[in-house]
Amino acid sequence: MSRQELVTRIRDNGLVAVVRAESAEKAYRIFDACIEGGVAAIEITFTVPGAHKIIEDLASKYTSGDIILGAGTVLDPETARIAILSGAQYIVSPNVNIDTIKLCNRYQVPSMPGAMTIKEILEAMEAGADIIKIFPGNLFGPAIIKSVLGPIPQAPMMPTGGVSLDTVKDWIKAGAVAVGAGSSLTKGSKTGDYAAITETAREFLKRIKEARGE
């Protein structure tokens, strides 16, 4: 799947699941629950112990192209390269690191750097980022999307942090091309209720579709 095809698929699905876990076993179970719920793009963060090995295992397991496997919390180009070699199909960062974006461009892998300001958003876009991760989204709320799209209508933004079932429609209606969901989606793992993750994922996707049709 080409870089543009990956980005289009992520935007069409509208939801990127952020998997943070204390162990590899829990990460695998969250991943499977998200898949069952219809999530197309799932990122394994590099805060998970042995993240690159988990990505490698999942990349070898899911080869049909139905799942878009990403790496999150990537702070530098060295980590990005490890993630890509392990099988990550896109790279997500909490910050704008130009060298990381350049590396992704070199290997034609979509990059989603985190930004908070107009300056950071433009720097990321000029460097060739595919989607700008508005992070932490809860500091601004959906209003930041509308505010940025005023002077920069071409900015493809995806909020992460503060996105819940209660707010997802507001983010999409404000102009977000997708949303990233972590704890609000995967909190069932805290009690071992992975079925709740599946149900929450389905509800997220349902509300995204509804918001796009309203």
Order of alpha helices (4+ residues) and beta strands (2+ residues): alpha-beta-alpha-beta-alpha-beta-alpha-beta-alpha-beta-beta-alpha-beta-alpha-beta-alpha-beta-alpha-alpha
